[in-house]
Amino acid sequence: DAKHLVPNKMRDFFCTINLDQEEVFRTQVVEKSLSPYFGEEFYFEIPRTFQWLSFYIYDKSVLQKDLRIGKVSIKKEDLCNYTGKENWFMLQPVDSNSEVQGKVHLELKLNELITDNGSVCQQLVVHIKECHGLPLINGQNCDPYATVSLVGPSRNDQKKTKVKKKTSNPQFNETFYFEVTRSSSYTKKSQFQVEEEDIEKLEVRVDLWNNGNLVQDVFLGEIKVPVKVLKNDSFQAWYLLQPRENGNKSSKTDDLGSLRLNICYTEDCVLPSEYYASLRNLLLKSSDVQPISASAAYILSEVCRDKYDAVLPLVRLLLHHHKLVPFVAAVAELDLKDTQEANTIFRGNSLATRCVDEMMKIVGKHYLKVTLKPVIDEICESPKPCEIDPIKLREGDNVEVNMENLRYYVDKVFREIVRSSISCPTLMCDVFYSLRHLAAKRFPNDPHVQYSAVSSFVFLRFFAVAVVSPHTFHLRPHHPDAQTSRTLTLISKAIQTLGSWGSLTKSKLSSFKETFMCEFFKTFQEEKFTESVKKFLDDVSSTESKEPSGVSEPVHLKEGEMYKRAQGRTRIGKKNFKKRWFCLTTREFTYHKQQDKEPIFTIPIKNILAVEKLDESSFNKKNMFQVLHGEKPLYIQANNCVEASEWIEALCRVTRCNQKRLSFYHPSAFLNGNWLCCKATVENTEGCARCTADVPADTQIEIDGDRETERIYSLFTINRSKLQKLEEACGSIAVYQGPRKEPDDYSNFTIEDSVATFHTLQQIIDIVEKLNESHEKYQKKRSSSAKYGSEENPIVGKVS
């Protein structure tokens, strides 16, 4: 959210998230507010290098260009200082002189020239080679050119390159010559009289500009290099473009308002797979360790301050290696030992409940979409008034009509859920089966506990949470407005209550604090609801295979607006780029003239042969990819790098089991009679580059096991001191025989078998130390291979 924004009158605001100058996400517009609450979460992989993560606040305009009010920019190197906690940031003014990104490749050389009379003078040679990663201007590639200047106390020689059209990676390859020093005997009149000692004060300045044609040129960035670094030798390097030194300097930064952000940023250096074998094997055998509290996976959750940090990579790793179900069963059994009453089963935030929560989010993503998305879309796009709280009713509201509307929505959501057992993923069913039988074993005299063990997850922690926060589960693109959020909250409360009826003997009406909810639920006390819930819970906690009764409906995976190039299916018509609405389901990939219109073109998923990136040089456009199928390739331009990466990943995931997938493809286009990549002249010739995803994989879950293991190693490293404390606790007789020490020392640890736990801890510490050594060796090798000034490690700021 933001507060105290200017101008000081109620306006419509929205916020964008940018990697450098590239917008990757945008919030919904919050109308008529000075302190807008956005309440939106964005999770994304960063597919390219970047310098700044920026957040811009815009004032929405209907007829004119949206006005940028201010920004928050955080350097990549500083993100770790803000991760995992909320911070208020003062908005800074947006100045075109400070909005830069990209890098430039430069070569400098000092030549000694002998004049006609035999004296020696020096000449500076500046070779500007190329630039990479210049920003888009108004959504399109820029028309860049560079000015090269030699600047000193009494001179400013400037030269200019040619303009390169429609490219973010211009190849200049132009050389400029500057007179640096002149012998004292040289008498020819010149505009500048340069003396020998001035070389210490000279610097080369390169400015990048976008050619505006009929409008003002736009500054793209600059670099400055002191001439003294040359020392009579040549010097070449890559430099990150910098803002102007006078850019973004304003005395009124406090007047723009502030923005509250919660940023979680992680960056992992993943080594080759063999380095993680020991740690991976130790984690994967956790479910076999007796007791489970002595296992490496359980110890990880013990030493992490926030269990969520440990749960996410742990669940993903165990899922990847098909070890999650026995581990969840083991930690759930430990959880049940401390549960004294059946009606509180699995209600806390333990390791078991968090593992199941995370598993449902990962595995149940498509299940939620196919079950809830249509009805959630109806509620959000055609909302009916549903407020039944007398205190919150507005003038003119009819509580009876509102109650009917709410009942209609609750009935529809409930009906979709209890009919959805056929779509419930097998893995979720296996976990629910284990939980159900563990609960029945723990409370053998309670016939309903087997239902509450399952409903506490599938209703309370899965469906009800998805209903109240559909944007978090990718059921909706944005956080719903206040009225719709209230409706979804009421529906969610109802679903939680209905879901628990099948597992309890007494009515849940007494649990409601609000009288109006009690009144609403008096209309629901019918046997059919209880029976429907019980049948659903029986179905989703069964290990029997479920065969669909008919042809299953396609699952909606992704949709959005992008640009596609005409495929040339007709002889007439320009091969230009047009904006289209794209839609991906488990059955087909289509594009439409507009959203909700009939598809113009359809590619069955089974016909897709490959999905790959397309070189920018093909059409001088960024963020392009290609879909290869039976006809000509479909060339598509996404709106930003994150969107392109997500579309490629989604298309690859759903097509990886296609039997006719290609192993080779052309990374560039076929234009003017030849392939730009390999110069082959036959259009249907085999590709010249190997496909990046030609191995069939699990179409539901895409997990990099090595990356998850690296994340776990990082958590063990960060919490090394707690590992040592736990080791001390195991070695101390006081922990399990004598009186406990101070509460802060050992009481927070679960130690059932100190000997077994101590043995696992020693293994963990030994493995972490070996991985530390491997990382240090890799960093040394990397720093020696990617020297400062290389393309991978460009120079930032001035060279000293």
C-alpha positions in Angstrom: 0.0 0.0 0.0 0.9 3.7 -0.3 0.1 6.8 1.7 0.1 10.6 1.5 0.5 10.6 -2.3 0.5 13.8 -4.4 -1.3 15.6 -5.8 -3.2 16.2 -2.6 -6.6 15.2 -4.0 -8.4 11.9 -4.5 -7.0 10.2 -7.6 -6.9 6.8 -9.3 -3.5 5.1 -8.6 -1.8 2.0 -9.7 1.7 0.5 -9.2 4.1 -1.2 -11.6 7.0 -3.6 -10.9 10.0 -3.1 -13.1 13.3 -4.8 -13.8 15.4 -1.8 -14.6 13.2 0.0 -17.1 11.1 -3.1 -18.2 7.7 -3.3 -16.6 6.9 -6.9 -15.6 3.8 -6.6 -13.5 1.0 -4.0 -12.8 -1.5 -3.8 -10.0 -5.2 -3.0 -10.5 -6.2 0.6 -10.3 -7.4 1.8 -6.9 -9.9 4.6 -7.4 -10.3 7.9 -5.6 -7.7 7.5 -2.8 -4.6 9.3 -1.4 -3.5 6.2 0.4 -4.3 3.3 -1.9 -4.2 -0.3 -0.6 -3.1 -2.7 -3.4 -2.7 -5.9 -1.4 -1.3 -7.9 -4.3 1.4 -10.5 -4.4 3.6 -11.3 -7.3 5.9 -14.3 -7.4 8.2 -14.7 -10.4 11.5 -16.1 -11.5 13.9 -13.4 -12.9 15.0 -14.6 -16.3 17.8 -12.1 -17.0 20.5 -10.0 -15.2 19.3 -6.7 -13.8 20.7 -3.7 -11.8 17.5 -2.3 -10.2 14.2 -3.6 -8.9 11.9 -0.6 -9.2 8.3 0.2 -8.2 6.5 3.1 -9.9 3.3 4.8 -8.6 1.1 6.1 -11.5 -1.8 8.5 -11.5 -4.3 6.9 -14.0 -5.5 9.2 -16.7 -8.4 8.5 -19.2 -7.5 10.8 -22.0 -3.8 11.5 -21.5 -0.7 9.5 -20.7 -0.6 8.1 -17.2 1.5 10.4 -14.9 4.4 8.8 -12.9 4.1 10.2 -9.4 7.3 8.7 -8.0 9.3 5.5 -7.6 11.2 3.3 -5.3 14.4 1.8 -6.8 16.4 -0.9 -5.0 19.8 -2.0 -6.2 20.2 -5.7 -6.8 23.0 -5.8 -4.3 20.8 -4.2 -1.6 17.8 -6.5 -2.0 19.1 -8.9 0.7 18.9 -6.0 3.3 15.1 -5.8 2.8 14.1 -9.4 2.2 11.5 -11.1 4.4 10.2 -8.0 6.2 7.9 -5.0 5.5 9.5 -1.7 4.9 8.2 1.8 4.2 10.1 3.6 1.4 9.9 7.3 0.5 9.0 7.8 -3.1 11.7 9.4 -5.2 11.0 11.7 -8.1 11.1 10.2 -11.6 13.8 11.9 -13.7 14.5 10.8 -17.3 18.2 11.4 -16.6 18.2 8.7 -13.9 16.2 6.0 -15.9 18.9 3.9 -17.4 19.8 0.3 -18.1 22.1 -1.7 -20.3 25.9 -1.9 -20.9 28.4 -0.7 -23.5 31.6 -2.3 -24.9 34.4 0.2 -25.3 38.1 0.0 -26.4 40.5 2.9 -25.7 44.0 3.3 -26.9 46.8 5.9 -26.7 48.9 6.2 -29.8 52.2 8.2 -30.1 52.5 10.1 -33.3 55.6 11.6 -34.8 55.0 14.9 -36.4 56.7 16.2 -39.6 59.3 18.1 -37.6 60.1 15.0 -35.6 58.4 15.9 -32.3 56.1 13.4 -30.5 52.4 14.0 -29.7 49.7 11.6 -28.3 46.4 10.6 -29.9 43.4 9.0 -28.2 41.6 6.2 -30.1 38.0 5.4 -28.9 36.4 2.3 -30.5 32.8 2.0 -29.4 31.9 -1.6 -30.3 28.3 -2.4 -29.2 25.7 -2.1 -26.5 23.5 -4.7 -24.8 20.2 -4.5 -23.0 19.1 -0.9 -23.8 15.5 -0.2 -22.6 12.3 -0.3 -24.6 10.9 3.1 -25.5 7.1 3.2 -25.4 7.1 -0.6 -25.5 9.3 -0.8 -28.7 13.0 -1.2 -29.4 14.8 2.1 -29.4 16.7 3.9 -32.2 20.0 4.3 -30.4 23.1 6.4 -31.2 26.1 7.4 -29.1 28.0 10.6 -28.6 31.7 10.2 -27.6 33.4 13.2 -25.9 36.8 14.0 -24.6 36.2 16.3 -21.7 38.7 18.4 -19.7 38.9 21.7 -17.8 39.2 23.7 -21.1 37.8 21.4 -23.8 34.8 19.3 -24.8 35.4 17.6 -28.1 32.3 15.6 -29.2 31.7 13.1 -32.0 28.6 11.0 -32.9 27.9 7.5 -34.2 25.2 6.6 -36.7 21.7 5.8 -35.5 20.9 2.1 -35.3 17.2 1.4 -36.1 14.9 -0.7 -33.8 17.4 -2.6 -31.6 18.2 -2.9 -28.0 21.6 -4.4 -28.8 23.1 -2.0 -31.4 26.4 -3.0 -33.1 28.2 0.4 -33.7 31.8 -0.6 -34.5 32.9 3.0 -35.0 36.3 4.5 -34.2 37.0 8.1 -33.2 40.3 9.9 -32.9 41.1 12.7 -30.4 44.3 14.8 -30.0 45.4 14.5 -26.4 48.8 16.1 -26.1 50.9 18.3 -28.4 54.6 19.0 -28.4 55.6 22.5 -27.2 57.2 23.2 -30.6 53.9 22.6 -32.4 52.8 26.0 -33.6 49.6 25.4 -35.7 46.7 27.3 -34.3 44.0 25.1 -32.8 40.7 25.6 -30.9 42.2 24.0 -27.8 45.7 24.4 -26.4 46.3 21.2 -24.5 49.4 20.9 -22.3 51.1 17.7 -21.3 50.0 17.9 -17.6 46.3 18.1 -18.5 46.1 14.4 -19.3 45.4 13.8 -15.5 42.2 15.8 -15.9 40.9 14.4 -19.1 38.1 11.8 -19.3 36.2 10.0 -22.1 32.5 10.3 -21.8 30.1 8.1 -23.8 26.4 9.1 -23.8 23.7 6.8 -25.3 20.6 8.4 -26.8 17.4 7.3 -28.4 16.8 9.2 -31.7 13.4 10.9 -31.3 13.0 12.0 -35.0 10.3 14.6 -34.6 10.4 14.6 -30.8 13.1 15.2 -28.3 15.9 12.6 -28.0 15.7 10.5 -24.9 18.8 10.0 -22.7 19.6 6.3 -22.2 22.7 6.4 -19.9 26.4 7.4 -19.8 29.8 6.2 -18.8 33.0 8.1 -17.9 36.5 6.8 -18.2 39.6 8.8 -17.1 42.3 8.9 -19.8 45.0 8.3 -17.1 43.9 4.6 -16.8 45.5 3.9 -20.2 49.1 4.4 -19.2 50.3 4.4 -22.8 48.5 1.1 -23.4 45.1 -0.1 -24.8 42.2 -0.9 -22.6 38.9 -2.5 -23.4 36.0 -3.4 -21.2 32.2 -3.6 -20.7 30.6 -0.8 -18.6 27.2 -0.6 -17.0 25.4 2.6 -18.2 25.0 5.1 -15.3 22.5 7.9 -14.7 23.7 11.4 -15.1 25.4 12.8 -12.0 22.8 15.6 -11.7 19.9 13.2 -12.3 17.3 12.5 -9.7 18.5 15.3 -7.4 15.5 17.0 -5.8 14.9 18.7 -2.5 11.2 17.8 -2.4 11.4 14.0 -2.1 9.4 14.0 1.2 6.4 15.5 -0.5 5.7 12.6 -2.9 4.4 10.1 -0.3 5.6 6.6 0.6 5.2 3.0 -0.4 5.1 -0.1 1.8 6.7 -3.3 0.3 7.3 -6.8 1.5 10.1 -8.2 -0.7 11.4 -11.8 -0.6 14.5 -12.2 -2.8 16.6 -15.3 -3.0 19.6 -15.9 -5.3 21.2 -19.3 -5.4 24.5 -20.5 -7.0 23.6 -24.1 -8.0 26.6 -26.4 -8.5 26.6 -29.6 -10.6 24.3 -32.4 -9.4 27.0 -34.6 -8.0 28.0 -32.1 -5.4 24.6 -32.5 -3.7 24.5 -36.3 -3.6 25.3 -36.6 0.1 22.9 -33.9 1.3 20.2 -35.1 -1.0 20.4 -38.7 0.1 20.5 -37.7 3.8 17.3 -35.7 3.3 15.5 -38.3 1.2 15.9 -41.1 3.8 14.3 -38.8 6.5 11.1 -40.7 6.5 13.0 -44.0 7.4 14.7 -42.4 10.5 13.4 -43.5 13.9 12.3 -41.3 15.5 11.4 -38.8 12.8 12.6 -35.9 15.0 16.2 -37.2 14.5 16.0 -36.9 10.7 17.7 -34.2 8.6 14.5 -32.9 7.2 13.0 -32.5 10.7 16.2 -30.9 12.0 16.0 -28.4 9.2 12.6 -27.2 10.4 13.9 -27.0 14.0 16.8 -24.7 13.2 15.0 -22.3 10.8 13.4 -19.3 12.6 10.5 -19.4 10.1 9.3 -22.9 9.3 8.0 -21.7 5.9 11.6 -21.1 4.8 12.4 -24.7 5.3 9.1 -26.2 4.2 9.0 -24.9 0.6 12.3 -26.3 -0.7 11.9 -29.5 1.5 8.4 -30.3 0.1 9.5 -29.6 -3.5 12.6 -31.8 -3.1 10.6 -34.7 -1.5 7.9 -34.3 -4.2 10.5 -34.5 -7.0 11.9 -37.8 -5.6 8.4 -39.3 -4.6 9.2 -39.3 -0.9 6.7 -36.8 0.4 3.8 -39.1 1.4 5.8 -41.2 3.9 7.5 -38.1 5.4 4.2 -36.3 5.9 2.8 -39.5 7.5 5.8 -39.6 9.9 5.6 -36.0 11.0 1.8 -36.1 11.3 2.1 -39.1 13.6 4.5 -37.0 15.8 1.9 -34.2 15.7 -0.9 -36.4 16.8 1.0 -37.5 19.9 0.6 -34.0 21.3 -3.0 -33.7 20.3 -5.3 -34.3 23.2 -8.7 -33.6 21.8 -10.1 -34.9 18.5 -11.8 -31.5 17.6 -8.4 -29.7 17.6 -6.7 -32.2 15.1 -4.3 -30.5 12.7 -5.4 -27.0 13.6 -1.9 -25.6 14.5 1.0 -24.5 12.3 3.2 -27.5 12.8 5.7 -29.0 10.3 3.1 -31.6 9.2 0.3 -29.0 8.5 2.7 -26.7 6.7 4.0 -29.5 4.5 0.5 -30.5 3.5 -0.4 -26.8 2.9 2.5 -26.4 0.6 1.9 -29.7 -1.2 -1.7 -28.7 -1.9 -0.6 -25.4 -3.4 1.9 -27.1 -5.7 0.0 -30.2 -6.7 -3.5 -28.8 -6.5 -3.0 -25.8 -8.7 -4.8 -27.2 -11.7 -7.4 -28.9 -9.5 -8.3 -25.5 -8.1 -8.6 -23.9 -11.6 -10.8 -26.6 -13.0 -13.0 -26.6 -9.8 -13.3 -23.0 -8.7 -12.2 -20.6 -11.5 -15.5 -20.5 -13.4 -17.6 -19.7 -10.4 -15.0 -17.3 -9.0 -14.9 -15.5 -12.3 -18.7 -15.2 -12.2 -18.6 -13.7 -8.7 -15.9 -11.2 -9.5 -17.2 -10.1 -13.0 -20.9 -10.0 -12.2 -21.1 -9.4 -8.5 -24.4 -9.4 -6.6 -24.8 -7.7 -3.2 -24.4 -10.3 -0.5 -23.9 -8.3 2.7 -26.0 -9.8 5.6 -24.4 -8.0 8.5 -27.0 -5.4 9.7 -24.2 -3.1 10.9 -22.6 -3.0 7.4 -25.8 -2.7 5.3 -26.1 0.4 3.3 -29.2 2.5 2.8 -31.5 0.8 0.4 -30.0 -2.7 0.8 -32.5 -5.5 1.2 -31.1 -8.1 3.6 -33.5 -10.9 2.3 -32.3 -10.4 -1.3 -28.7 -10.3 -0.2 -29.1 -13.5 1.8 -30.6 -15.2 -1.3 -27.7 -14.0 -3.4 -25.2 -15.3 -0.8 -27.0 -18.6 -0.6 -26.9 -18.9 -4.4 -23.1 -18.4 -4.5 -22.5 -20.7 -1.5 -24.6 -23.4 -3.1 -22.8 -23.1 -6.4 -19.3 -23.2 -4.8 -20.2 -26.0 -2.5 -21.7 -28.0 -5.4 -18.5 -27.6 -7.5 -16.3 -28.7 -4.6 -18.2 -31.9 -3.7 -18.5 -32.9 -7.4 -14.8 -32.4 -7.9 -13.3 -35.6 -6.3 -12.7 -37.1 -9.7 -10.2 -34.2 -10.4 -8.4 -34.4 -7.1 -4.7 -35.3 -7.8 -3.6 -38.8 -6.8 -0.9 -37.4 -4.5 -3.3 -35.4 -2.5 -5.5 -38.4 -2.2 -2.6 -40.5 -0.9 -1.7 -37.9 1.7 -5.3 -37.6 2.9 -5.6 -41.4 3.1 -2.5 -41.5 5.4 -3.9 -38.7 7.6 -7.3 -40.3 7.9 -5.9 -43.6 9.1 -3.5 -42.0 11.5 -6.3 -39.9 13.0 -8.5 -43.0 13.4 -5.7 -44.9 15.1 -5.0 -42.0 17.5 -8.7 -41.6 18.5 -10.2 -45.0 17.9 -13.4 -44.2 19.9 -14.3 -41.2 17.7 -15.9 -42.2 14.4 -15.9 -38.7 13.0 -12.2 -37.8 13.5 -11.2 -39.6 10.2 -13.3 -36.9 8.4 -12.1 -33.9 10.4 -8.5 -34.9 9.7 -9.1 -34.5 6.0 -11.6 -31.6 6.1 -9.3 -29.5 8.2 -7.0 -29.5 5.1 -9.1 -29.8 2.0 -11.9 -27.4 3.2 -10.3 -25.1 5.8 -6.7 -24.8 4.3 -7.3 -25.3 0.6 -10.7 -24.4 -0.9 -11.7 -21.8 1.7 -8.4 -20.0 1.5 -8.5 -20.1 -2.3 -12.0 -18.6 -2.3 -11.1 -15.7 0.0 -7.7 -15.0 -1.9 -8.2 -16.1 -5.5 -5.4 -13.9 -6.8 -2.9 -15.7 -4.5 -3.8 -19.0 -6.2 -3.8 -17.5 -9.7 -7.6 -17.8 -10.1 -7.8 -14.1 -10.7 -5.2 -11.7 -12.0 -5.7 -9.1 -9.2 -6.9 -8.6 -5.7 -10.7 -8.2 -5.7 -12.3 -4.9 -4.8 -13.6 -4.3 -1.3 -17.2 -5.4 -2.0 -16.2 -8.5 -3.8 -13.6 -9.4 -1.1 -16.4 -9.1 1.5 -18.6 -11.5 -0.6 -15.8 -14.0 -1.0 -15.1 -13.8 2.8 -18.7 -14.6 3.6 -18.6 -17.5 1.1 -15.3 -18.8 2.5 -16.8 -18.8 6.1 -19.7 -20.8 4.8 -17.6 -23.3 3.0 -15.4 -23.8 6.1 -18.6 -24.5 8.2 -20.2 -26.8 5.6 -17.0 -28.7 5.2 -16.7 -29.5 8.9 -20.3 -30.8 9.2 -19.6 -34.1 7.7 -17.0 -34.7 10.4 -18.7 -33.6 13.6 -21.7 -34.9 15.6 -22.9 -31.5 16.8 -23.9 -28.4 14.8 -21.3 -25.8 14.2 -23.7 -22.9 14.6 -22.5 -22.3 18.2 -19.0 -21.5 16.8 -20.2 -18.4 15.1 -19.6 -15.1 16.9 -21.8 -13.3 14.5 -25.6 -13.6 15.0 -26.3 -13.0 11.3 -24.2 -16.0 10.3 -26.2 -18.2 12.7 -29.4 -17.0 11.1 -28.0 -17.6 7.6 -27.0 -21.2 8.5 -30.3 -22.2 9.9 -31.4 -22.6 6.3 -28.6 -25.2 5.7 -29.3 -27.8 8.3 -30.3 -30.5 6.0 -29.0 -34.1 5.9 -28.0 -33.9 2.2 -25.2 -31.4 3.0 -23.7 -33.7 5.6 -23.9 -36.7 3.3 -22.4 -34.8 0.4 -19.4 -33.7 2.5 -18.9 -37.3 3.8 -19.1 -38.8 0.3 -16.6 -36.2 -1.0 -14.2 -36.8 1.9 -14.4 -40.5 1.4 -13.6 -40.1 -2.3 -10.6 -37.8 -1.9 -9.1 -39.9 0.9 -9.3 -43.2 -1.1 -6.4 -44.8 -2.8 -8.6 -46.5 -5.4 -7.9 -45.2 -8.9 -10.7 -43.0 -10.2 -11.7 -43.2 -13.9 -13.5 -40.2 -15.3 -17.0 -41.0 -16.4 -16.8 -39.0 -19.7 -14.4 -36.8 -21.6 -12.8 -34.4 -19.1 -13.1 -30.7 -19.6 -9.8 -28.9 -20.6 -8.0 -27.2 -17.8 -7.4 -23.5 -18.4 -3.7 -22.8 -17.8 -2.8 -19.3 -19.0 -4.2 -16.4 -21.0 -3.1 -12.9 -21.9 -2.5 -10.3 -24.6 0.6 -10.6 -26.8 1.7 -9.8 -30.4 2.0 -12.4 -33.1 3.6 -12.1 -36.5 1.4 -13.0 -39.5 2.2 -16.6 -40.5 1.9 -16.1 -44.3 -0.9 -18.7 -44.7 -2.3 -16.5 -47.5 -0.3 -15.0 -50.3 -1.8 -11.5 -49.9 -1.6 -9.5 -46.8 1.3 -7.9 -44.9 3.5 -10.1 -42.6 3.3 -7.6 -39.7 2.7 -7.9 -35.9 -0.8 -7.8 -34.5 -2.1 -7.7 -31.0 -4.0 -10.8 -30.1 -5.5 -12.5 -27.1 -3.8 -15.9 -26.4 -5.3 -18.8 -24.4 -3.6 -22.0 -23.3 -5.5 -25.0 -22.0 -4.5 -28.7 -21.6 -6.2 -29.4 -24.9 -5.2 -26.5 -27.3 -3.3 -23.2 -27.8 -5.4 -20.5 -29.4 -5.4 -16.8 -30.3 -8.4 -14.5 -30.6 -9.0 -11.0 -32.0 -10.2 -10.0 -28.6 -10.9 -11.6 -25.2 -14.1 -13.7 -25.2 -14.2 -13.8 -29.0 -14.1 -17.0 -31.0 -10.5 -18.2 -31.8 -9.0 -17.1 -35.1 -6.3 -19.9 -35.0 -6.1 -23.1 -33.0 -3.1 -25.4 -32.4 -4.0 -28.7 -30.7 -1.5 -29.4 -27.9 -0.6 -32.8 -29.3 0.6 -31.0 -32.6 3.1 -28.8 -30.9 6.6 -30.0 -31.7 8.7 -27.4 -29.8 8.6 -24.1 -28.0 11.8 -22.0 -28.0 13.1 -18.5 -27.7 13.6 -16.5 -30.9 16.8 -14.4 -31.5 16.1 -10.7 -31.2 18.0 -10.2 -34.5 15.2 -12.0 -36.4 12.8 -9.0 -36.3 14.7 -6.6 -34.1 12.2 -7.2 -31.3 12.8 -8.3 -27.7 11.0 -11.0 -25.7 10.1 -13.2 -28.7 9.5 -16.9 -28.8 8.3 -19.4 -31.4 5.8 -22.3 -31.3 6.7 -25.0 -33.8 3.8 -27.1 -35.1 2.8 -28.8 -38.4 2.5 -25.5 -40.3 4.8 -22.5 -40.4 6.3 -21.4 -37.0 4.1 -19.1 -34.9 6.3 -16.1 -33.8 5.0 -14.3 -30.7 6.3 -11.3 -28.8 5.5 -11.1 -25.1 5.2 -7.8 -23.3 8.2 -8.3 -21.0 10.9 -10.9 -20.2 9.0 -12.4 -17.2 5.9 -12.9 -19.3 7.9 -14.5 -22.2 9.6 -16.9 -19.7 6.3 -17.9 -18.1 4.6 -18.6 -21.5 7.5 -20.7 -22.7 7.5 -22.6 -19.4 3.7 -23.2 -19.5 3.8 -24.3 -23.1 6.8 -26.6 -22.6 5.2 -28.2 -19.5 2.0 -29.1 -21.2 3.7 -30.4 -24.4 6.7 -32.3 -23.1 5.0 -35.7 -23.3 4.2 -35.2 -27.0 5.8 -38.1 -28.9 6.9 -36.2 -32.0 8.7 -33.4 -30.2 11.7 -32.0 -32.1 15.3 -32.4 -30.9 16.6 -29.5 -33.1 15.2 -26.1 -34.1 16.2 -22.9 -35.8 16.9 -20.1 -33.2 16.3 -17.4 -35.9 13.6 -16.9 -38.6 13.5 -17.9 -42.2 13.6 -14.5 -44.1 14.4 -13.6 -47.7 15.1 -17.1 -48.8 17.4 -18.3 -45.9 17.5 -19.1 -42.3 19.3 -16.2 -40.5 21.0 -18.5 -38.0 22.6 -21.1 -40.3 22.1 -19.5 -43.7 20.4 -22.7 -45.0 18.2 -21.9 -48.1 15.7 -24.8 -47.7 12.8 -23.8 -45.4 12.1 -27.3 -44.1 15.7 -28.2 -43.4 16.4 -29.6 -39.9 17.2 -27.2 -37.1 20.8 -26.1 -36.3 20.5 -25.8 -32.5 19.5 -28.5 -30.0 16.1 -27.9 -28.3 16.3 -26.8 -24.7 13.4 -29.1 -23.5 13.3 -32.3 -25.6 13.1 -34.8 -22.7 9.5 -35.8 -21.6 8.8 -34.8 -18.0 6.0 -34.6 -15.4 3.4 -32.3 -16.9 2.0 -31.3 -13.5 5.1 -30.4 -11.5 8.3 -28.7 -12.7 11.0 -29.0 -10.0 14.7 -28.5 -10.1 15.9 -30.9 -7.4 19.5 -29.5 -7.3 18.2 -26.0 -6.8 16.0 -27.0 -3.9 18.9 -28.9 -2.3 21.1 -25.8 -2.7 18.4 -23.7 -1.0 18.4 -26.2 1.9 22.2 -26.1 2.1 21.9 -22.3 2.3 19.4 -22.5 5.2 21.7 -24.9 7.1 24.6 -22.5 6.5 22.6 -19.5 7.7 21.5 -21.4 10.8 24.9 -22.9 11.6 24.9 -21.5 15.2 21.5 -23.2 15.9 22.9 -26.5 14.6 25.7 -26.2 17.1 23.2 -25.3 19.9 21.2 -28.4 19.0 24.4 -30.4 19.0 25.2 -29.1 22.5 21.7 -29.9 23.6 22.1 -33.5 22.5 25.4 -33.8 24.3 24.1 -32.4 27.5 22.7 -34.9 30.0 20.6 -32.1 31.5 18.4 -32.2 28.4 17.0 -35.7 28.9 17.9 -36.6 32.6 18.4 -33.5 34.8 16.5 -30.2 35.0 16.3 -28.1 31.9 18.6 -25.1 31.4 17.3 -21.6 30.6 14.3 -21.7 28.3 16.2 -19.9 25.5 18.8 -22.7 25.3 17.2 -26.0 24.5 13.5 -26.0 25.4 12.4 -25.0 21.8 14.0 -28.1 20.3 12.2 -31.5 20.0 14.7 -34.2 21.0 13.3 -37.7 21.4 16.5 -39.6 20.9 19.6 -37.5 21.6 22.0 -40.1 20.3 20.3 -40.5 16.9 19.8 -36.7 16.6 23.5 -36.1 17.5 24.6 -38.5 14.8 22.4 -36.8 12.1 23.7 -33.4 13.2 27.3 -34.5 12.7 26.5 -35.7 9.2 24.7 -32.4 8.3 27.6 -30.3 9.6 30.2 -32.4 7.8 28.2 -32.2 4.5 27.7 -28.4 4.9 31.5 -27.9 5.4 32.3 -29.9 2.3 29.8 -27.9 0.3 31.2 -24.6 1.6 34.6 -25.7 0.2 33.1 -26.5 -3.1 31.4 -23.1 -3.3 34.6 -21.3 -2.4 36.5 -23.1 -5.2 33.7 -22.3 -7.6 33.7 -18.6 -6.7 37.4 -18.4 -7.1 37.2 -20.1 -10.5 34.3 -17.8 -11.5 36.1 -14.6 -10.4 39.2 -15.6 -12.3 37.3 -16.5 -15.5 34.9 -13.5 -15.5 37.3 -10.7 -14.8 36.1 -7.2 -13.9 35.2 -5.5 -17.1 34.1 -8.6 -19.0 30.5 -8.9 -20.4 29.5 -11.2 -17.5 31.1 -8.8 -14.9 30.9 -5.2 -16.3 32.4 -2.2 -14.7 30.1 -0.1 -12.6 30.8 3.6 -12.5 34.2 5.2 -13.2 37.4 3.2 -13.6 40.0 4.3 -11.1 
